[in-house]
Amino acid sequence: MRTRMITWFAVSGALIMLAAPAFAQQLDRATVNSWADSMEELERWGDRQGELDDDYTGAEDPGDFQSALAQIARHDREVQRIIERHGFSSGGEWAAVGSQIFNAYLALQMREQEPEMQRQFQEQIDAIEQNPHLSDEQRRQMRAQMEEVMGMMGGLFTAPEEDIAAVQANRARLDRLFNND
């Protein structure tokens, strides 16, 4: 259960902490590998710990990733040692780098899925345009809403090209980490 919690914290926290300017740095393959190494070691460590105790009951709130991670690090010095062993000075830096990695990972996935999304978007627009039960005003409004949603989705998952390249170079490994149930 602890393994799932640590993985869940990393993924949830990445979504919540998409911008962490205090620790922002350009990702490179070595940084991504260090973070992935730390995640794998944390998962192995978590597997050896067994079930969570009462000290962690508040730690599953996805809106409070940083304090949950800090709570775990405070109660389990080994978490901090693992993070530091992989080159991170603090849980905050580790979480920020994880967030940056996950953001680039999502941007890469969206880039790969964009052609299919565009195809589906065009099919929906065509269906609206061909629907005889809609007025011209309704068609215009629906099209505008769909274009707004597509625009927001496109801007939601962006990352620097260098970050995306570093994630791409480690794609198979990150796929395993982020899709670990």
Buried (B, 14 or more C-beta within 10 A) or exposed (E): EBBEBBBBBBBBBBEBBBEBEEBEEEBBEEBBBBBBBBBBBBBEBBEEBEEBEEEBEEBEEEEBBBEBBBBBBEEBEBBBEBBBEBBBEBBBBBBBBBBBBBBBBBBBBBBEEBEEEEEEBEEBBEEBEEEEEBEEEEBEEBBEEBEEEBEEEBEEBBBBEEBBBBBBBBEEBBEEBBEBE
